[in-house]
């Protein structure tokens, strides 16, 4: 029995030695690859965070541009409304001038009507 125990202990030691050598060889082979992949992952993470920051910044700028465009559109609509109201008054005044009939010299009549309209 002792030879069987010695053989079993030797086989166990050989198996443990094989496991230790296999682990060392595997570690020495895959450690550089693992380190390279980890550095690439870190670079990708940094690039992703940079792009996320840029996208957020671009979104804020786009929002500001949209607000500015809406403001400009509102001011333009207000200006158009004011211009239309002013033009309506001028159009009505021009119609009154055309409809009034005065006798005599046409130039004097036109001057008189314009002076009257301007309050002179």
Kinemage of the C-alpha trace (Angstrom):
@kinemage 1
@onewidth
@group {chain A} dominant
@subgroup {mainchain}
@vectorlist {calphas} color= white
{ca unk a 1} P 0.000 0.000 0.000
{ca unk a 2} L 2.747 2.376 0.606
{ca unk a 3} L 3.884 2.170 -3.013
{ca unk a 4} L 0.389 2.942 -4.128
{ca unk a 5} L 0.258 5.869 -1.703
{ca unk a 6} L 3.632 7.092 -2.921
{ca unk a 7} L 2.553 6.755 -6.537
{ca unk a 8} L -0.704 8.540 -5.784
{ca unk a 9} L 1.119 11.326 -3.942
{ca unk a 10} L 3.613 11.623 -6.831
{ca unk a 11} L 0.797 11.757 -9.373
{ca unk a 12} L -0.922 14.380 -7.256
{ca unk a 13} L 2.272 16.419 -7.058
{ca unk a 14} L 2.765 16.098 -10.822
{ca unk a 15} L -0.811 17.217 -11.401
{ca unk a 16} L -0.313 20.201 -9.072
{ca unk a 17} L 2.999 21.016 -10.746
{ca unk a 18} L 1.313 20.795 -14.171
{ca unk a 19} L -1.468 23.095 -12.992
{ca unk a 20} L 1.013 25.622 -11.603
{ca unk a 21} L 3.144 25.580 -14.768
{ca unk a 22} L 0.017 25.804 -16.948
{ca unk a 23} L -1.269 28.759 -14.949
{ca unk a 24} L 2.113 30.502 -15.173
{ca unk a 25} L 2.394 29.903 -18.943
{ca unk a 26} L -1.192 31.047 -19.503
{ca unk a 27} L -0.668 34.159 -17.414
{ca unk a 28} L 2.604 35.074 -19.114
{ca unk a 29} L 1.002 34.568 -22.542
{ca unk a 30} L -2.308 36.361 -21.979
{ca unk a 31} L -1.200 39.184 -19.604
{ca unk a 32} L 0.173 41.459 -22.413
{ca unk a 33} L -2.941 40.852 -24.492
{ca unk a 34} L -5.184 41.583 -21.510
{ca unk a 35} L -3.238 44.766 -20.698
{ca unk a 36} L -3.533 45.973 -24.304
{ca unk a 37} L -7.263 45.279 -24.390
{ca unk a 38} L -7.736 47.073 -21.075
{ca unk a 39} L -5.886 50.156 -22.350
{ca unk a 40} L -7.999 50.122 -25.530
{ca unk a 41} L -11.148 49.856 -23.410
{ca unk a 42} L -10.004 52.835 -21.339
{ca unk a 43} L -9.350 54.842 -24.526
{ca unk a 44} L -12.775 53.916 -25.902
{ca unk a 45} L -14.446 54.931 -22.644
{ca unk a 46} L -12.670 58.293 -22.679
{ca unk a 47} L -13.648 58.858 -26.314
{ca unk a 48} L -17.269 57.938 -25.566
{ca unk a 49} L -17.390 60.385 -22.654
{ca unk a 50} L -15.869 63.082 -24.845
{ca unk a 51} L -18.439 62.458 -27.578
{ca unk a 52} L -21.269 62.463 -25.041
{ca unk a 53} L -20.073 65.845 -23.771
{ca unk a 54} L -19.854 67.211 -27.292
{ca unk a 55} L -23.336 65.916 -28.117
{ca unk a 56} L -24.767 67.575 -25.004
{ca unk a 57} L -23.033 70.832 -25.922
{ca unk a 58} L -24.351 70.601 -29.467
{ca unk a 59} L -27.857 69.940 -28.153
{ca unk a 60} L -27.708 73.079 -26.006
{ca unk a 61} L -26.499 75.128 -28.970
{ca unk a 62} L -29.266 73.723 -31.168
{ca unk a 63} L -31.842 74.577 -28.514
{ca unk a 64} L -30.519 78.142 -28.310
{ca unk a 65} L -30.679 78.456 -32.104
{ca unk a 66} L -34.262 77.197 -32.120
{ca unk a 67} L -35.270 79.708 -29.451
{ca unk a 68} L -33.564 82.523 -31.366
{ca unk a 69} L -35.328 81.498 -34.591
{ca unk a 70} L -38.700 81.439 -32.824
{ca unk a 71} L -37.995 84.890 -31.378
{ca unk a 72} L -37.044 86.253 -34.797
{ca unk a 73} L -40.181 84.761 -36.327
{ca unk a 74} L -42.384 86.338 -33.649
{ca unk a 75} L -40.726 89.743 -34.167
{ca unk a 76} L -41.107 89.414 -37.940
{ca unk a 77} L -44.811 88.563 -37.588
{ca unk a 78} L -45.270 91.565 -35.295
{ca unk a 79} L -43.466 93.815 -37.783
{ca unk a 80} L -45.645 92.523 -40.613
{ca unk a 81} L -48.787 93.184 -38.564
{ca unk a 82} L -47.625 96.728 -37.766
{ca unk a 83} L -46.648 97.369 -41.366
{ca unk a 84} L -50.020 96.115 -42.559
{ca unk a 85} L -51.862 98.366 -40.107
{ca unk a 86} L -49.763 101.344 -41.211
{ca unk a 87} L -50.291 100.487 -44.877
{ca unk a 88} L -54.050 100.198 -44.314
{ca unk a 89} L -54.080 103.740 -42.911
{ca unk a 90} L -52.022 105.021 -45.838
{ca unk a 91} L -54.242 103.155 -48.280
{ca unk a 92} L -57.367 104.676 -46.751
{ca unk a 93} L -55.806 108.150 -46.912
{ca unk a 94} L -54.867 107.621 -50.547
{ca unk a 95} L -58.415 106.505 -51.346
{ca unk a 96} L -59.801 109.634 -49.662
{ca unk a 97} L -57.430 111.763 -51.701
{ca unk a 98} L -58.551 110.092 -54.904
{ca unk a 99} L -62.234 110.359 -54.097
{ca unk a 100} L -62.223 114.038 -53.192
{ca unk a 101} L -63.102 116.237 -56.080
{ca unk a 102} L -61.943 119.762 -56.175
{ca unk a 103} L -62.285 122.282 -58.913
{ca unk a 104} L -59.607 124.376 -60.505
{ca unk a 105} L -55.961 123.631 -61.171
{ca unk a 106} L -55.122 119.981 -60.591
{ca unk a 107} L -51.719 120.735 -59.058
{ca unk a 108} L -53.158 123.268 -56.669
{ca unk a 109} L -55.963 120.843 -55.816
{ca unk a 110} L -53.524 118.012 -55.132
{ca unk a 111} L -51.354 120.323 -53.005
{ca unk a 112} L -54.390 121.489 -51.094
{ca unk a 113} L -55.608 117.940 -50.446
{ca unk a 114} L -52.142 116.763 -49.345
{ca unk a 115} L -51.739 119.806 -47.060
{ca unk a 116} L -55.188 119.138 -45.617
{ca unk a 117} L -54.315 115.475 -45.055
{ca unk a 118} L -51.040 116.363 -43.351
{ca unk a 119} L -52.729 118.989 -41.230
{ca unk a 120} L -50.774 121.932 -42.671
